[in-house]
């Protein structure tokens, strides 16, 4: 997210970042804070930046032992 933040502006209709990993599509945008939407197999989920960071830390702790 930090690497792409220069592309995300405060106007939620512009400067969005979209990328794909395998069959998942990620949309990063600004809407009162950075948000991430994940589209996969008919599902649509949204993460706020704080929730994403918390999930990332928990996942890292689990795989690190």
mmCIF file of the N, C-alpha and C atoms, coordinates in Angstrom:
data_MODEL
# 
_entry.id   MODEL 
# 
loop_
_atom_site.group_PDB 
_atom_site.id 
_atom_site.type_symbol 
_atom_site.label_atom_id 
_atom_site.label_alt_id 
_atom_site.label_comp_id 
_atom_site.label_asym_id 
_atom_site.label_entity_id 
_atom_site.label_seq_id 
_atom_site.pdbx_PDB_ins_code 
_atom_site.Cartn_x 
_atom_site.Cartn_y 
_atom_site.Cartn_z 
_atom_site.occupancy 
_atom_site.B_iso_or_equiv 
_atom_site.pdbx_formal_charge 
_atom_site.auth_seq_id 
_atom_site.auth_comp_id 
_atom_site.auth_asym_id 
_atom_site.auth_atom_id 
_atom_site.pdbx_PDB_model_num 
ATOM 1   N N  . UNK A 1 1  ? 0.821   -1.189  0.000   1.00 0.00 ? 1  UNK A N  1 
ATOM 2   C CA . UNK A 1 1  ? 0.000   0.000   0.000   1.00 0.00 ? 1  UNK A CA 1 
ATOM 3   C C  . UNK A 1 1  ? 0.863   1.249   0.000   1.00 0.00 ? 1  UNK A C  1 
ATOM 4   N N  . UNK A 1 2  ? 1.951   1.227   0.741   1.00 0.00 ? 2  UNK A N  1 
ATOM 5   C CA . UNK A 1 2  ? 2.811   2.406   0.798   1.00 0.00 ? 2  UNK A CA 1 
ATOM 6   C C  . UNK A 1 2  ? 3.389   2.739   -0.567  1.00 0.00 ? 2  UNK A C  1 
ATOM 7   N N  . UNK A 1 3  ? 3.772   1.716   -1.330  1.00 0.00 ? 3  UNK A N  1 
ATOM 8   C CA . UNK A 1 3  ? 4.359   1.948   -2.651  1.00 0.00 ? 3  UNK A CA 1 
ATOM 9   C C  . UNK A 1 3  ? 3.363   2.574   -3.617  1.00 0.00 ? 3  UNK A C  1 
ATOM 10  N N  . UNK A 1 4  ? 2.085   2.276   -3.464  1.00 0.00 ? 4  UNK A N  1 
ATOM 11  C CA . UNK A 1 4  ? 1.070   2.752   -4.392  1.00 0.00 ? 4  UNK A CA 1 
ATOM 12  C C  . UNK A 1 4  ? 0.372   4.028   -3.913  1.00 0.00 ? 4  UNK A C  1 
ATOM 13  N N  . UNK A 1 5  ? 0.669   4.503   -2.720  1.00 0.00 ? 5  UNK A N  1 
ATOM 14  C CA . UNK A 1 5  ? -0.064  5.630   -2.146  1.00 0.00 ? 5  UNK A CA 1 
ATOM 15  C C  . UNK A 1 5  ? 0.056   6.896   -2.977  1.00 0.00 ? 5  UNK A C  1 
ATOM 16  N N  . UNK A 1 6  ? 1.125   7.052   -3.748  1.00 0.00 ? 6  UNK A N  1 
ATOM 17  C CA . UNK A 1 6  ? 1.264   8.252   -4.575  1.00 0.00 ? 6  UNK A CA 1 
ATOM 18  C C  . UNK A 1 6  ? 0.230   8.301   -5.694  1.00 0.00 ? 6  UNK A C  1 
ATOM 19  N N  . UNK A 1 7  ? -0.395  7.156   -6.010  1.00 0.00 ? 7  UNK A N  1 
ATOM 20  C CA . UNK A 1 7  ? -1.399  7.107   -7.067  1.00 0.00 ? 7  UNK A CA 1 
ATOM 21  C C  . UNK A 1 7  ? -2.812  7.282   -6.552  1.00 0.00 ? 7  UNK A C  1 
ATOM 22  N N  . UNK A 1 8  ? -2.982  7.293   -5.244  1.00 0.00 ? 8  UNK A N  1 
ATOM 23  C CA . UNK A 1 8  ? -4.316  7.371   -4.656  1.00 0.00 ? 8  UNK A CA 1 
ATOM 24  C C  . UNK A 1 8  ? -4.555  8.783   -4.175  1.00 0.00 ? 8  UNK A C  1 
ATOM 25  N N  . UNK A 1 9  ? -5.514  9.459   -4.780  1.00 0.00 ? 9  UNK A N  1 
ATOM 26  C CA . UNK A 1 9  ? -5.836  10.824  -4.403  1.00 0.00 ? 9  UNK A CA 1 
ATOM 27  C C  . UNK A 1 9  ? -7.026  10.884  -3.470  1.00 0.00 ? 9  UNK A C  1 
ATOM 28  N N  . UNK A 1 10 ? -7.348  12.056  -2.994  1.00 0.00 ? 10 UNK A N  1 
ATOM 29  C CA . UNK A 1 10 ? -8.454  12.214  -2.056  1.00 0.00 ? 10 UNK A CA 1 
ATOM 30  C C  . UNK A 1 10 ? -9.811  12.132  -2.748  1.00 0.00 ? 10 UNK A C  1 
ATOM 31  N N  . UNK A 1 11 ? -9.862  12.301  -4.075  1.00 0.00 ? 11 UNK A N  1 
ATOM 32  C CA . UNK A 1 11 ? -11.110 12.183  -4.822  1.00 0.00 ? 11 UNK A CA 1 
ATOM 33  C C  . UNK A 1 11 ? -11.357 10.706  -5.104  1.00 0.00 ? 11 UNK A C  1 
ATOM 34  N N  . UNK A 1 12 ? -12.433 10.137  -4.553  1.00 0.00 ? 12 UNK A N  1 
ATOM 35  C CA . UNK A 1 12 ? -12.663 8.692   -4.651  1.00 0.00 ? 12 UNK A CA 1 
ATOM 36  C C  . UNK A 1 12 ? -12.984 8.239   -6.076  1.00 0.00 ? 12 UNK A C  1 
ATOM 37  N N  . UNK A 1 13 ? -13.193 9.166   -7.003  1.00 0.00 ? 13 UNK A N  1 
ATOM 38  C CA . UNK A 1 13 ? -13.491 8.792   -8.390  1.00 0.00 ? 13 UNK A CA 1 
ATOM 39  C C  . UNK A 1 13 ? -12.257 8.782   -9.281  1.00 0.00 ? 13 UNK A C  1 
ATOM 40  N N  . UNK A 1 14 ? -11.111 9.147   -8.753  1.00 0.00 ? 14 UNK A N  1 
ATOM 41  C CA . UNK A 1 14 ? -9.895  9.176   -9.565  1.00 0.00 ? 14 UNK A CA 1 
ATOM 42  C C  . UNK A 1 14 ? -8.736  8.588   -8.790  1.00 0.00 ? 14 UNK A C  1 
ATOM 43  N N  . UNK A 1 15 ? -7.666  8.321   -9.522  1.00 0.00 ? 15 UNK A N  1 
ATOM 44  C CA . UNK A 1 15 ? -6.411  7.873   -8.908  1.00 0.00 ? 15 UNK A CA 1 
ATOM 45  C C  . UNK A 1 15 ? -6.560  6.591   -8.093  1.00 0.00 ? 15 UNK A C  1 
ATOM 46  N N  . UNK A 1 16 ? -7.349  5.664   -8.590  1.00 0.00 ? 16 UNK A N  1 
ATOM 47  C CA . UNK A 1 16 ? -7.486  4.376   -7.930  1.00 0.00 ? 16 UNK A CA 1 
ATOM 48  C C  . UNK A 1 16 ? -6.409  3.436   -8.443  1.00 0.00 ? 16 UNK A C  1 
ATOM 49  N N  . UNK A 1 17 ? -6.064  2.427   -7.656  1.00 0.00 ? 17 UNK A N  1 
ATOM 50  C CA . UNK A 1 17 ? -5.079  1.423   -8.057  1.00 0.00 ? 17 UNK A CA 1 
ATOM 51  C C  . UNK A 1 17 ? -5.801  0.084   -8.144  1.00 0.00 ? 17 UNK A C  1 
ATOM 52  N N  . UNK A 1 18 ? -5.666  -0.580  -9.298  1.00 0.00 ? 18 UNK A N  1 
ATOM 53  C CA . UNK A 1 18 ? -6.270  -1.890  -9.497  1.00 0.00 ? 18 UNK A CA 1 
ATOM 54  C C  . UNK A 1 18 ? -5.186  -2.856  -9.928  1.00 0.00 ? 18 UNK A C  1 
ATOM 55  N N  . UNK A 1 19 ? -5.172  -4.055  -9.316  1.00 0.00 ? 19 UNK A N  1 
ATOM 56  C CA . UNK A 1 19 ? -4.230  -5.081  -9.751  1.00 0.00 ? 19 UNK A CA 1 
ATOM 57  C C  . UNK A 1 19 ? -4.840  -6.454  -9.500  1.00 0.00 ? 19 UNK A C  1 
ATOM 58  N N  . UNK A 1 20 ? -4.325  -7.438  -10.209 1.00 0.00 ? 20 UNK A N  1 
ATOM 59  C CA . UNK A 1 20 ? -4.811  -8.811  -10.103 1.00 0.00 ? 20 UNK A CA 1 
ATOM 60  C C  . UNK A 1 20 ? -3.717  -9.707  -9.576  1.00 0.00 ? 20 UNK A C  1 
ATOM 61  N N  . UNK A 1 21 ? -4.111  -10.647 -8.738  1.00 0.00 ? 21 UNK A N  1 
ATOM 62  C CA . UNK A 1 21 ? -3.244  -11.731 -8.301  1.00 0.00 ? 21 UNK A CA 1 
ATOM 63  C C  . UNK A 1 21 ? -4.048  -13.002 -8.527  1.00 0.00 ? 21 UNK A C  1 
ATOM 64  N N  . UNK A 1 22 ? -3.572  -13.804 -9.455  1.00 0.00 ? 22 UNK A N  1 
ATOM 65  C CA . UNK A 1 22 ? -4.304  -15.007 -9.871  1.00 0.00 ? 22 UNK A CA 1 
ATOM 66  C C  . UNK A 1 22 ? -5.724  -14.615 -10.254 1.00 0.00 ? 22 UNK A C  1 
ATOM 67  N N  . UNK A 1 23 ? -6.738  -15.179 -9.593  1.00 0.00 ? 23 UNK A N  1 
ATOM 68  C CA . UNK A 1 23 ? -8.122  -14.882 -9.962  1.00 0.00 ? 23 UNK A CA 1 
ATOM 69  C C  . UNK A 1 23 ? -8.783  -13.859 -9.036  1.00 0.00 ? 23 UNK A C  1 
ATOM 70  N N  . UNK A 1 24 ? -7.984  -13.118 -8.269  1.00 0.00 ? 24 UNK A N  1 
ATOM 71  C CA . UNK A 1 24 ? -8.504  -12.071 -7.393  1.00 0.00 ? 24 UNK A CA 1 
ATOM 72  C C  . UNK A 1 24 ? -8.150  -10.704 -7.965  1.00 0.00 ? 24 UNK A C  1 
ATOM 73  N N  . UNK A 1 25 ? -9.080  -9.771  -7.867  1.00 0.00 ? 25 UNK A N  1 
ATOM 74  C CA . UNK A 1 25 ? -8.858  -8.391  -8.283  1.00 0.00 ? 25 UNK A CA 1 
ATOM 75  C C  . UNK A 1 25 ? -8.910  -7.508  -7.047  1.00 0.00 ? 25 UNK A C  1 
ATOM 76  N N  . UNK A 1 26 ? -7.915  -6.623  -6.923  1.00 0.00 ? 26 UNK A N  1 
ATOM 77  C CA . UNK A 1 26 ? -7.816  -5.709  -5.784  1.00 0.00 ? 26 UNK A CA 1 
ATOM 78  C C  . UNK A 1 26 ? -7.971  -4.280  -6.280  1.00 0.00 ? 26 UNK A C  1 
ATOM 79  N N  . UNK A 1 27 ? -8.785  -3.507  -5.600  1.00 0.00 ? 27 UNK A N  1 
ATOM 80  C CA . UNK A 1 27 ? -8.989  -2.093  -5.898  1.00 0.00 ? 27 UNK A CA 1 
ATOM 81  C C  . UNK A 1 27 ? -8.644  -1.313  -4.645  1.00 0.00 ? 27 UNK A C  1 
ATOM 82  N N  . UNK A 1 28 ? -7.664  -0.417  -4.742  1.00 0.00 ? 28 UNK A N  1 
ATOM 83  C CA . UNK A 1 28 ? -7.294  0.455   -3.624  1.00 0.00 ? 28 UNK A CA 1 
ATOM 84  C C  . UNK A 1 28 ? -7.757  1.866   -3.960  1.00 0.00 ? 28 UNK A C  1 
ATOM 85  N N  . UNK A 1 29 ? -8.394  2.525   -3.004  1.00 0.00 ? 29 UNK A N  1 
ATOM 86  C CA . UNK A 1 29 ? -8.879  3.881   -3.232  1.00 0.00 ? 29 UNK A CA 1 
ATOM 87  C C  . UNK A 1 29 ? -8.975  4.628   -1.910  1.00 0.00 ? 29 UNK A C  1 
ATOM 88  N N  . UNK A 1 30 ? -9.186  5.912   -2.007  1.00 0.00 ? 30 UNK A N  1 
ATOM 89  C CA . UNK A 1 30 ? -9.294  6.794   -0.850  1.00 0.00 ? 30 UNK A CA 1 
ATOM 90  C C  . UNK A 1 30 ? -10.752 7.196   -0.683  1.00 0.00 ? 30 UNK A C  1 
ATOM 91  N N  . UNK A 1 31 ? -11.288 7.010   0.510   1.00 0.00 ? 31 UNK A N  1 
ATOM 92  C CA . UNK A 1 31 ? -12.659 7.420   0.818   1.00 0.00 ? 31 UNK A CA 1 
ATOM 93  C C  . UNK A 1 31 ? -12.737 7.669   2.320   1.00 0.00 ? 31 UNK A C  1 
ATOM 94  N N  . UNK A 1 32 ? -12.149 8.764   2.764   1.00 0.00 ? 32 UNK A N  1 
ATOM 95  C CA . UNK A 1 32 ? -12.054 9.040   4.187   1.00 0.00 ? 32 UNK A CA 1 
ATOM 96  C C  . UNK A 1 32 ? -11.012 8.155   4.858   1.00 0.00 ? 32 UNK A C  1 
ATOM 97  N N  . UNK A 1 33 ? -10.112 7.617   4.103   1.00 0.00 ? 33 UNK A N  1 
ATOM 98  C CA . UNK A 1 33 ? -9.074  6.682   4.532   1.00 0.00 ? 33 UNK A CA 1 
ATOM 99  C C  . UNK A 1 33 ? -8.863  5.688   3.403   1.00 0.00 ? 33 UNK A C  1 
ATOM 100 N N  . UNK A 1 34 ? -7.718  5.054   3.372   1.00 0.00 ? 34 UNK A N  1 
ATOM 101 C CA . UNK A 1 34 ? -7.448  4.099   2.310   1.00 0.00 ? 34 UNK A CA 1 
ATOM 102 C C  . UNK A 1 34 ? -8.292  2.854   2.510   1.00 0.00 ? 34 UNK A C  1 
ATOM 103 N N  . UNK A 1 35 ? -8.926  2.402   1.438   1.00 0.00 ? 35 UNK A N  1 
ATOM 104 C CA . UNK A 1 35 ? -9.754  1.202   1.478   1.00 0.00 ? 35 UNK A CA 1 
ATOM 105 C C  . UNK A 1 35 ? -9.298  0.252   0.382   1.00 0.00 ? 35 UNK A C  1 
ATOM 106 N N  . UNK A 1 36 ? -9.512  -1.022  0.627   1.00 0.00 ? 36 UNK A N  1 
ATOM 107 C CA . UNK A 1 36 ? -9.145  -2.063  -0.325  1.00 0.00 ? 36 UNK A CA 1 
ATOM 108 C C  . UNK A 1 36 ? -10.380 -2.914  -0.568  1.00 0.00 ? 36 UNK A C  1 
ATOM 109 N N  . UNK A 1 37 ? -10.765 -3.052  -1.837  1.00 0.00 ? 37 UNK A N  1 
ATOM 110 C CA . UNK A 1 37 ? -11.850 -3.962  -2.183  1.00 0.00 ? 37 UNK A CA 1 
ATOM 111 C C  . UNK A 1 37 ? -11.239 -5.160  -2.884  1.00 0.00 ? 37 UNK A C  1 
ATOM 112 N N  . UNK A 1 38 ? -11.734 -6.331  -2.531  1.00 0.00 ? 38 UNK A N  1 
ATOM 113 C CA . UNK A 1 38 ? -11.252 -7.577  -3.109  1.00 0.00 ? 38 UNK A CA 1 
ATOM 114 C C  . UNK A 1 38 ? -12.428 -8.256  -3.800  1.00 0.00 ? 38 UNK A C  1 
ATOM 115 N N  . UNK A 1 39 ? -12.230 -8.565  -5.084  1.00 0.00 ? 39 UNK A N  1 
ATOM 116 C CA . UNK A 1 39 ? -13.244 -9.257  -5.866  1.00 0.00 ? 39 UNK A CA 1 
ATOM 117 C C  . UNK A 1 39 ? -12.706 -10.641 -6.207  1.00 0.00 ? 39 UNK A C  1 
ATOM 118 N N  . UNK A 1 40 ? -13.481 -11.688 -5.867  1.00 0.00 ? 40 UNK A N  1 
ATOM 119 C CA . UNK A 1 40 ? -13.043 -13.046 -6.143  1.00 0.00 ? 40 UNK A CA 1 
ATOM 120 C C  . UNK A 1 40 ? -14.247 -13.968 -6.240  1.00 0.00 ? 40 UNK A C  1 
ATOM 121 N N  . UNK A 1 41 ? -14.355 -14.654 -7.340  1.00 0.00 ? 41 UNK A N  1 
ATOM 122 C CA . UNK A 1 41 ? -15.339 -15.726 -7.509  1.00 0.00 ? 41 UNK A CA 1 
ATOM 123 C C  . UNK A 1 41 ? -16.754 -15.290 -7.104  1.00 0.00 ? 41 UNK A C  1 
ATOM 124 N N  . UNK A 1 42 ? -17.157 -14.100 -7.508  1.00 0.00 ? 42 UNK A N  1 
ATOM 125 C CA . UNK A 1 42 ? -18.481 -13.594 -7.182  1.00 0.00 ? 42 UNK A CA 1 
ATOM 126 C C  . UNK A 1 42 ? -18.573 -12.891 -5.836  1.00 0.00 ? 42 UNK A C  1 
ATOM 127 N N  . UNK A 1 43 ? -17.527 -12.930 -5.038  1.00 0.00 ? 43 UNK A N  1 
ATOM 128 C CA . UNK A 1 43 ? -17.501 -12.251 -3.743  1.00 0.00 ? 43 UNK A CA 1 
ATOM 129 C C  . UNK A 1 43 ? -16.933 -10.853 -3.893  1.00 0.00 ? 43 UNK A C  1 
ATOM 130 N N  . UNK A 1 44 ? -17.381 -9.955  -3.047  1.00 0.00 ? 44 UNK A N  1 
ATOM 131 C CA . UNK A 1 44 ? -16.908 -8.576  -3.020  1.00 0.00 ? 44 UNK A CA 1 
ATOM 132 C C  . UNK A 1 44 ? -16.734 -8.197  -1.555  1.00 0.00 ? 44 UNK A C  1 
ATOM 133 N N  . UNK A 1 45 ? -15.491 -7.953  -1.162  1.00 0.00 ? 45 UNK A N  1 
ATOM 134 C CA . UNK A 1 45 ? -15.193 -7.647  0.229   1.00 0.00 ? 45 UNK A CA 1 
ATOM 135 C C  . UNK A 1 45 ? -14.423 -6.331  0.304   1.00 0.00 ? 45 UNK A C  1 
ATOM 136 N N  . UNK A 1 46 ? -14.623 -5.582  1.369   1.00 0.00 ? 46 UNK A N  1 
ATOM 137 C CA . UNK A 1 46 ? -13.920 -4.312  1.526   1.00 0.00 ? 46 UNK A CA 1 
ATOM 138 C C  . UNK A 1 46 ? -13.197 -4.291  2.867   1.00 0.00 ? 46 UNK A C  1 
ATOM 139 N N  . UNK A 1 47 ? -11.946 -3.831  2.840   1.00 0.00 ? 47 UNK A N  1 
ATOM 140 C CA . UNK A 1 47 ? -11.126 -3.675  4.034   1.00 0.00 ? 47 UNK A CA 1 
ATOM 141 C C  . UNK A 1 47 ? -10.767 -2.212  4.192   1.00 0.00 ? 47 UNK A C  1 
ATOM 142 N N  . UNK A 1 48 ? -10.863 -1.706  5.391   1.00 0.00 ? 48 UNK A N  1 
ATOM 143 C CA . UNK A 1 48 ? -10.267 -0.411  5.684   1.00 0.00 ? 48 UNK A CA 1 
ATOM 144 C C  . UNK A 1 48 ? -8.807  -0.662  6.021   1.00 0.00 ? 48 UNK A C  1 
ATOM 145 N N  . UNK A 1 49 ? -7.974  0.350   5.900   1.00 0.00 ? 49 UNK A N  1 
ATOM 146 C CA . UNK A 1 49 ? -6.533  0.192   6.069   1.00 0.00 ? 49 UNK A CA 1 
ATOM 147 C C  . UNK A 1 49 ? -6.169  -0.417  7.429   1.00 0.00 ? 49 UNK A C  1 
ATOM 148 N N  . UNK A 1 50 ? -6.781  0.042   8.503   1.00 0.00 ? 50 UNK A N  1 
ATOM 149 C CA . UNK A 1 50 ? -6.456  -0.487  9.836   1.00 0.00 ? 50 UNK A CA 1 
ATOM 150 C C  . UNK A 1 50 ? -6.792  -1.969  9.951   1.00 0.00 ? 50 UNK A C  1 
ATOM 151 N N  . UNK A 1 51 ? -7.941  -2.370  9.443   1.00 0.00 ? 51 UNK A N  1 
ATOM 152 C CA . UNK A 1 51 ? -8.330  -3.782  9.499   1.00 0.00 ? 51 UNK A CA 1 
ATOM 153 C C  . UNK A 1 51 ? -7.392  -4.627  8.650   1.00 0.00 ? 51 UNK A C  1 
ATOM 154 N N  . UNK A 1 52 ? -6.998  -4.118  7.498   1.00 0.00 ? 52 UNK A N  1 
ATOM 155 C CA . UNK A 1 52 ? -6.051  -4.847  6.648   1.00 0.00 ? 52 UNK A CA 1 
ATOM 156 C C  . UNK A 1 52 ? -4.723  -5.048  7.371   1.00 0.00 ? 52 UNK A C  1 
ATOM 157 N N  . UNK A 1 53 ? -4.194  -3.983  7.966   1.00 0.00 ? 53 UNK A N  1 
ATOM 158 C CA . UNK A 1 53 ? -2.910  -4.077  8.671   1.00 0.00 ? 53 UNK A CA 1 
ATOM 159 C C  . UNK A 1 53 ? -2.990  -5.058  9.842   1.00 0.00 ? 53 UNK A C  1 
ATOM 160 N N  . UNK A 1 54 ? -4.090  -5.061  10.556  1.00 0.00 ? 54 UNK A N  1 
ATOM 161 C CA . UNK A 1 54 ? -4.279  -5.990  11.668  1.00 0.00 ? 54 UNK A CA 1 
ATOM 162 C C  . UNK A 1 54 ? -4.289  -7.437  11.156  1.00 0.00 ? 54 UNK A C  1 
ATOM 163 N N  . UNK A 1 55 ? -5.015  -7.692  10.077  1.00 0.00 ? 55 UNK A N  1 
ATOM 164 C CA . UNK A 1 55 ? -5.059  -9.037  9.485   1.00 0.00 ? 55 UNK A CA 1 
ATOM 165 C C  . UNK A 1 55 ? -3.683  -9.462  9.007   1.00 0.00 ? 55 UNK A C  1 
ATOM 166 N N  . UNK A 1 56 ? -2.959  -8.549  8.376   1.00 0.00 ? 56 UNK A N  1 
ATOM 167 C CA . UNK A 1 56 ? -1.617  -8.854  7.868   1.00 0.00 ? 56 UNK A CA 1 
ATOM 168 C C  . UNK A 1 56 ? -0.675  -9.237  9.013   1.00 0.00 ? 56 UNK A C  1 
ATOM 169 N N  . UNK A 1 57 ? -0.719  -8.490  10.119  1.00 0.00 ? 57 UNK A N  1 
ATOM 170 C CA . UNK A 1 57 ? 0.128   -8.795  11.277  1.00 0.00 ? 57 UNK A CA 1 
ATOM 171 C C  . UNK A 1 57 ? -0.224  -10.153 11.884  1.00 0.00 ? 57 UNK A C  1 
ATOM 172 N N  . UNK A 1 58 ? -1.513  -10.429 12.017  1.00 0.00 ? 58 UNK A N  1 
ATOM 173 C CA . UNK A 1 58 ? -1.937  -11.714 12.581  1.00 0.00 ? 58 UNK A CA 1 
ATOM 174 C C  . UNK A 1 58 ? -1.506  -12.872 11.692  1.00 0.00 ? 58 UNK A C  1 
ATOM 175 N N  . UNK A 1 59 ? -1.646  -12.707 10.384  1.00 0.00 ? 59 UNK A N  1 
ATOM 176 C CA . UNK A 1 59 ? -1.240  -13.739 9.442   1.00 0.00 ? 59 UNK A CA 1 
ATOM 177 C C  . UNK A 1 59 ? 0.270   -13.977 9.535   1.00 0.00 ? 59 UNK A C  1 
ATOM 178 N N  . UNK A 1 60 ? 1.042   -12.911 9.597   1.00 0.00 ? 60 UNK A N  1 
ATOM 179 C CA . UNK A 1 60 ? 2.495   -13.034 9.681   1.00 0.00 ? 60 UNK A CA 1 
ATOM 180 C C  . UNK A 1 60 ? 2.910   -13.769 10.960  1.00 0.00 ? 60 UNK A C  1 
ATOM 181 N N  . UNK A 1 61 ? 2.246   -13.466 12.074  1.00 0.00 ? 61 UNK A N  1 
ATOM 182 C CA . UNK A 1 61 ? 2.552   -14.165 13.333  1.00 0.00 ? 61 UNK A CA 1 
ATOM 183 C C  . UNK A 1 61 ? 2.253   -15.653 13.231  1.00 0.00 ? 61 UNK A C  1 
ATOM 184 N N  . UNK A 1 62 ? 1.173   -16.010 12.570  1.00 0.00 ? 62 UNK A N  1 
ATOM 185 C CA . UNK A 1 62 ? 0.796   -17.422 12.435  1.00 0.00 ? 62 UNK A CA 1 
ATOM 186 C C  . UNK A 1 62 ? 1.796   -18.188 11.579  1.00 0.00 ? 62 UNK A C  1 
ATOM 187 N N  . UNK A 1 63 ? 2.248   -17.592 10.478  1.00 0.00 ? 63 UNK A N  1 
ATOM 188 C CA . UNK A 1 63 ? 3.150   -18.339 9.593   1.00 0.00 ? 63 UNK A CA 1 
ATOM 189 C C  . UNK A 1 63 ? 4.590   -18.313 10.097  1.00 0.00 ? 63 UNK A C  1 
ATOM 190 N N  . UNK A 1 64 ? 4.928   -17.331 10.932  1.00 0.00 ? 64 UNK A N  1 
ATOM 191 C CA . UNK A 1 64 ? 6.286   -17.266 11.491  1.00 0.00 ? 64 UNK A CA 1 
ATOM 192 C C  . UNK A 1 64 ? 6.456   -18.181 12.695  1.00 0.00 ? 64 UNK A C  1 
ATOM 193 N N  . UNK A 1 65 ? 5.379   -18.692 13.196  1.00 0.00 ? 65 UNK A N  1 
ATOM 194 C CA . UNK A 1 65 ? 5.510   -19.656 14.277  1.00 0.00 ? 65 UNK A CA 1 
ATOM 195 C C  . UNK A 1 65 ? 4.983   -19.200 15.546  1.00 0.00 ? 65 UNK A C  1 
# 
